[in-house]
Amino acid sequence: MRKSSREDAGSGERSQSDDGSFRERLSEEEPAEESTVHNGDVADKTAGEDAGRGNRDDGSRTEVSLEEAERQNQLNSEISRELEELESLGRTETGSYEQASFSFTQNGDVKIPEKYTYVKPKTELVIPHDYIREVLLRGSGFSHGKRRIYGIFDSVSDPGERVKRIKKEYGQGGAGWPIDGYGLHGYDTYHGKGLRFQWRDEEGEKEGYLNWNAVERELSVLIMTGEYYQPPKAFDADVVSAVLWQEPLDKFFNKGFWQKIPNIALKEVLSKDYPESSKIQFVERVFQTGMFSFSSSSHFKNEYDECEVERHEWGISVELREKSLTRVGS
């Protein structure tokens, strides 16, 4: 029975008494030895021995610290690897590179700057020349703007005066269009610095400004090379086939006005037996140009191409394209 009691005490198990209750069997003969097994802090001697061997609780805490250290080492390795990748951004075969900018947050994390956005674009001092040509070749944004700008260069010799008139022709306005990926997607004149160009590239949204003096110089080159605008050549309606212009002109006289009243009035007056002079005077009043004139359409298509019918103080002109040449008849 004594041997069994020691085994129970050494194993730390409990034994059941005759009355069904449980109690721990502790050996009265070897309390120090059993204390060593159950609690290393009871006696000084055993405490010293435990200190030499290492306390179980301390060993458990050391094991957790090693895991934390391992995680910290992995984190430091990842940060070092990312820093090396950042330093290598922009390297080319020739060895040149652009240092990537980054900063550290309060907790020590690396913060990479976000790309430039539409709200906060990057302002560039140099605008890609292809974008300048593309915008200028669109004209001023108003009807017949390219024709009027061409007339400025044809009639005004002073560059300073041309700049003033070009700025007035563009006025306040602009245009924008959606794009997929990178490229030019808009321009405007709202900021008082000339033409503002908006485009997108690898860094994000960007903008650049071209002052009006530079606009005048660029337009001068485009006009001299014949890329900007080709003035129409007059044609004789009796020589040029009417199939090219008669149908658009009929559409203009019959349905050219946006309102129905002038169209109805023209048909009514011209169908009556009025004096010819009265009919001419009525037609001039309906087709007059100015602030109080009726608005009308100007672009009409036929099976060959598009014709542009325009009203003037001296009469009506029709502009058509024949073999890529623009011709005007009146």
C-alpha positions as CSV (number, residue, x, y, z in Angstrom):
1,M,0.0,0.0,0.0
2,R,2.9,2.4,0.7
3,K,4.3,1.8,-2.8
4,S,1.0,2.6,-4.4
5,S,0.7,5.8,-2.3
6,R,4.0,7.0,-3.6
7,E,3.1,6.4,-7.2
8,D,-0.1,8.3,-6.7
9,A,1.7,11.1,-5.1
10,G,4.4,11.2,-7.8
11,S,1.9,11.2,-10.5
12,G,-0.2,13.9,-8.9
13,E,-3.4,11.9,-9.2
14,R,-6.1,11.7,-6.7
15,S,-7.4,8.5,-5.0
16,Q,-10.9,7.9,-3.9
17,S,-11.6,7.3,-0.2
18,D,-14.0,4.7,1.1
19,D,-16.7,7.2,1.6
20,G,-16.6,8.2,-2.0
21,S,-14.7,11.6,-1.5
22,F,-11.5,12.4,-3.3
23,R,-8.3,13.6,-1.6
24,E,-4.7,13.9,-2.5
25,R,-2.3,11.3,-1.2
26,L,0.8,13.1,0.0
27,S,3.7,11.1,1.4
28,E,4.6,12.2,4.9
29,E,8.0,10.7,4.7
30,E,9.4,12.6,1.7
31,P,7.7,16.0,1.6
32,A,10.7,17.8,0.0
33,E,11.0,15.4,-2.8
34,E,7.3,15.6,-3.6
35,S,7.4,19.3,-3.3
36,T,10.0,19.4,-6.0
37,V,7.6,17.6,-8.2
38,H,4.6,19.7,-7.5
39,N,5.9,23.2,-6.7
40,G,9.4,24.4,-7.3
41,D,8.9,27.5,-5.1
42,V,8.2,25.7,-1.7
43,A,11.7,25.2,-0.4
44,D,14.9,27.2,-0.9
45,K,16.9,24.1,-1.8
46,T,14.6,23.0,-4.4
47,A,14.2,26.5,-5.6
48,G,17.9,26.6,-6.2
49,E,17.9,23.4,-8.0
50,D,15.0,24.5,-10.1
51,A,16.9,27.7,-10.9
52,G,19.8,25.6,-12.1
53,R,17.6,23.3,-14.1
54,G,15.2,26.0,-15.3
55,N,11.7,26.7,-14.2
56,R,9.0,25.2,-16.4
57,D,7.0,28.5,-16.4
58,D,10.1,30.4,-17.4
59,G,10.7,27.9,-20.2
60,S,7.2,28.5,-21.5
61,R,7.7,32.3,-21.6
62,T,11.0,31.9,-23.4
63,E,9.4,29.8,-26.1
64,V,6.8,32.5,-26.8
65,S,9.5,35.2,-27.0
66,L,11.4,33.1,-29.6
67,E,8.2,33.0,-31.7
68,E,7.8,36.7,-31.5
69,A,11.5,37.2,-32.4
70,E,11.0,35.0,-35.4
71,R,8.0,37.0,-36.6
72,Q,10.0,40.2,-36.1
73,N,12.8,38.8,-38.2
74,Q,10.5,37.9,-41.0
75,L,8.9,41.4,-40.9
76,N,12.4,43.0,-41.0
77,S,13.3,40.8,-44.0
78,E,10.2,41.8,-45.9
79,I,10.8,45.5,-45.3
80,S,14.4,45.2,-46.4
81,R,13.3,43.4,-49.6
82,E,10.7,46.0,-50.4
83,L,13.2,48.8,-49.8
84,E,15.6,47.1,-52.2
85,E,12.8,46.9,-54.8
86,L,11.9,50.5,-54.4
87,E,15.5,51.6,-54.9
88,S,15.7,49.5,-58.1
89,L,12.6,51.2,-59.6
90,G,13.3,52.9,-63.0
91,R,16.6,51.2,-63.6
92,T,17.4,50.6,-67.3
93,E,20.0,48.6,-69.2
94,T,22.2,51.7,-69.3
95,G,22.2,51.9,-65.5
96,S,20.2,55.1,-65.1
97,Y,17.2,55.2,-62.8
98,E,14.9,57.5,-61.0
99,Q,14.7,57.2,-57.2
100,A,11.2,56.3,-56.0
101,S,9.8,58.6,-53.3
102,F,8.3,57.1,-50.2
103,S,7.8,57.9,-46.5
104,F,7.4,56.2,-43.2
105,T,4.2,56.3,-41.1
106,Q,4.2,56.7,-37.3
107,N,4.2,53.0,-36.7
108,G,7.2,52.5,-39.0
109,D,5.4,51.2,-42.1
110,V,6.5,52.2,-45.6
111,K,4.0,54.5,-47.3
112,I,4.1,54.7,-51.1
113,P,2.5,57.9,-52.6
114,E,-0.7,57.3,-54.6
115,K,-0.9,58.2,-58.3
116,Y,-1.9,61.7,-59.3
117,T,-5.7,62.0,-59.6
118,Y,-8.1,64.1,-61.6
119,V,-8.7,66.3,-58.5
120,K,-5.0,66.7,-57.8
121,P,-3.1,66.3,-61.1
122,K,0.6,66.8,-61.5
123,T,1.5,70.0,-63.3
124,E,4.1,69.5,-66.1
125,L,6.2,72.2,-67.6
126,V,6.5,70.4,-70.9
127,I,3.5,69.2,-72.9
128,P,3.9,66.4,-75.4
129,H,3.9,68.1,-78.8
130,D,1.5,65.5,-80.3
131,Y,-1.1,66.7,-77.8
132,I,-0.6,70.3,-78.8
133,R,-1.1,69.5,-82.5
134,E,-4.2,67.4,-81.7
135,V,-5.9,70.2,-79.8
136,L,-5.0,73.1,-82.1
137,L,-6.2,71.1,-85.2
138,R,-9.6,70.8,-83.5
139,G,-10.1,74.5,-84.0
140,S,-11.5,76.9,-81.4
141,G,-14.5,74.8,-80.5
142,F,-16.9,77.2,-82.3
143,S,-18.5,76.8,-85.7
144,H,-16.1,78.0,-88.4
145,G,-13.4,78.7,-85.8
146,K,-10.6,77.4,-88.0
147,R,-11.8,79.5,-90.9
148,R,-11.7,82.7,-88.7
149,I,-8.3,81.8,-87.2
150,Y,-7.0,81.3,-90.7
151,G,-8.4,84.7,-91.6
152,I,-6.5,86.3,-88.7
153,F,-3.2,85.1,-90.0
154,D,-4.2,86.1,-93.5
155,S,-5.1,89.7,-92.6
156,V,-3.1,90.6,-89.5
157,S,0.7,90.9,-89.7
158,D,1.5,91.9,-86.1
159,P,2.0,88.8,-83.9
160,G,0.8,90.7,-80.8
161,E,-2.4,91.6,-82.4
162,R,-2.9,88.0,-83.7
163,V,-2.4,86.8,-80.1
164,K,-5.3,89.0,-78.9
165,R,-7.6,87.9,-81.6
166,I,-6.8,84.2,-81.1
167,K,-7.5,84.5,-77.4
168,K,-10.8,86.2,-78.1
169,E,-11.7,83.5,-80.7
170,Y,-11.2,80.7,-78.2
171,G,-13.0,82.6,-75.4
172,Q,-14.0,80.6,-72.4
173,G,-14.6,76.9,-73.1
174,G,-13.0,73.6,-73.7
175,A,-13.7,69.9,-74.4
176,G,-13.2,66.5,-72.9
177,W,-13.6,63.0,-74.0
178,P,-13.2,59.5,-72.3
179,I,-10.2,57.4,-73.0
180,D,-9.1,53.9,-72.1
181,G,-5.6,53.8,-70.7
182,Y,-3.2,56.6,-71.3
183,G,-3.4,59.7,-73.5
184,L,-4.9,63.2,-74.0
185,H,-8.5,63.5,-72.8
186,G,-9.3,67.2,-72.6
187,Y,-8.4,70.9,-72.8
188,D,-9.9,74.2,-71.7
189,T,-9.3,77.9,-71.4
190,Y,-10.8,78.6,-68.0
191,H,-7.7,79.3,-66.0
192,G,-6.4,82.4,-67.7
193,K,-3.0,80.9,-68.5
194,G,-3.7,80.0,-72.1
195,L,-4.7,76.5,-73.2
196,R,-4.7,73.9,-70.4
197,F,-4.0,70.3,-71.6
198,Q,-5.2,67.3,-69.6
199,W,-3.7,63.8,-70.1
200,R,-3.0,60.6,-68.3
201,D,0.2,58.5,-68.2
202,E,1.9,55.9,-65.9
203,E,2.1,58.4,-63.0
204,G,-1.6,59.3,-63.2
205,E,-3.4,62.5,-64.1
206,K,-1.4,65.4,-65.5
207,E,-2.0,68.9,-66.8
208,G,0.1,71.5,-68.6
209,Y,-0.4,75.1,-69.9
210,L,0.5,76.6,-73.2
211,N,0.4,80.4,-73.1
212,W,-1.2,82.4,-76.0
213,N,2.1,83.5,-77.5
214,A,3.1,79.9,-77.8
215,V,-0.4,79.1,-79.3
216,E,0.1,81.7,-81.9
217,R,3.5,80.3,-82.9
218,E,2.2,76.8,-83.1
219,L,-0.8,77.9,-85.2
220,S,1.5,79.8,-87.5
221,V,3.5,76.7,-88.3
222,L,0.4,74.6,-88.9
223,I,-1.0,77.2,-91.3
224,M,2.3,77.6,-93.2
225,T,2.5,73.9,-93.8
226,G,-1.1,73.7,-94.9
227,E,-2.1,71.3,-92.2
228,Y,-4.5,73.6,-90.3
229,Y,-7.0,74.8,-92.9
230,Q,-7.4,74.8,-96.6
231,P,-9.5,77.8,-97.9
232,P,-12.3,76.7,-100.2
233,K,-12.0,77.3,-103.9
234,A,-15.0,79.0,-105.6
235,F,-16.9,76.8,-108.2
236,D,-19.3,77.7,-110.9
237,A,-22.7,76.0,-110.3
238,D,-23.1,75.6,-114.1
239,V,-19.8,73.7,-114.3
240,V,-19.8,71.5,-111.2
241,S,-22.4,68.8,-111.3
242,A,-25.5,69.7,-109.3
243,V,-25.7,66.2,-108.0
244,L,-23.0,67.2,-105.5
245,W,-24.8,70.2,-104.0
246,Q,-28.5,70.4,-105.1
247,E,-29.9,67.9,-102.6
248,P,-28.3,69.5,-99.6
249,L,-29.3,73.0,-100.8
250,D,-33.0,71.9,-101.2
251,K,-33.0,70.5,-97.7
252,F,-31.7,73.8,-96.4
253,F,-34.5,75.8,-98.1
254,N,-37.2,73.4,-97.2
255,K,-36.2,72.2,-93.7
256,G,-33.2,74.3,-92.8
257,F,-34.8,76.4,-90.0
258,W,-35.1,74.8,-86.6
259,Q,-38.5,76.4,-86.1
260,K,-41.4,75.5,-88.4
261,I,-42.8,79.1,-88.8
262,P,-40.2,80.4,-91.3
263,N,-40.3,77.3,-93.3
264,I,-44.1,77.5,-93.6
265,A,-44.0,81.2,-94.4
266,L,-41.4,80.8,-97.2
267,K,-43.6,78.1,-98.9
268,E,-46.7,80.2,-98.5
269,V,-45.2,83.4,-99.9
270,L,-43.2,81.8,-102.8
271,S,-46.3,79.9,-103.9
272,K,-48.4,83.1,-104.3
273,D,-48.6,85.4,-107.3
274,Y,-46.7,88.2,-105.6
275,P,-44.4,90.6,-107.4
276,E,-40.9,89.2,-107.7
277,S,-39.3,92.2,-105.8
278,S,-41.6,91.5,-102.9
279,K,-40.7,87.8,-102.8
280,I,-37.0,88.7,-102.8
281,Q,-37.4,91.2,-100.0
282,F,-39.3,88.7,-97.9
283,V,-36.6,86.0,-98.5
284,E,-33.9,88.4,-97.5
285,R,-35.7,89.3,-94.3
286,V,-36.1,85.6,-93.4
287,F,-32.5,84.6,-94.1
288,Q,-30.9,87.7,-92.7
289,T,-28.1,87.2,-90.3
290,G,-27.8,88.9,-86.9
291,M,-29.1,88.9,-83.4
292,F,-32.8,88.6,-84.3
293,S,-32.4,86.1,-87.1
294,F,-33.9,82.6,-87.2
295,S,-31.6,79.8,-86.2
296,S,-30.9,77.2,-88.9
297,S,-29.0,74.0,-89.6
298,S,-25.9,74.2,-91.7
299,H,-24.8,70.6,-92.3
300,F,-26.6,68.5,-94.8
301,K,-25.5,65.1,-96.3
302,N,-26.1,63.4,-99.6
303,E,-24.9,60.1,-100.9
304,Y,-21.5,61.6,-101.8
305,D,-20.4,63.6,-98.8
306,E,-21.5,66.3,-96.4
307,C,-22.2,69.9,-97.6
308,E,-22.2,73.0,-95.4
309,V,-24.7,75.7,-96.2
310,E,-24.0,79.0,-94.6
311,R,-25.8,82.4,-94.5
312,H,-24.0,85.7,-95.1
313,E,-24.9,89.3,-95.5
314,W,-24.3,89.1,-99.2
315,G,-26.1,85.8,-99.7
316,I,-25.9,82.0,-99.2
317,S,-22.9,79.7,-99.8
318,V,-22.6,76.0,-100.0
319,E,-19.4,74.2,-99.2
320,L,-18.7,70.8,-100.5
321,R,-15.9,68.3,-100.9
322,E,-15.0,66.9,-104.2
323,K,-11.9,64.6,-104.3
324,S,-10.7,66.0,-101.0
325,L,-10.9,69.6,-102.3
326,T,-13.2,72.1,-100.6
327,R,-15.2,74.3,-103.0
328,V,-17.7,77.0,-102.4
329,G,-20.5,78.3,-104.6
330,S,-22.9,81.1,-103.9
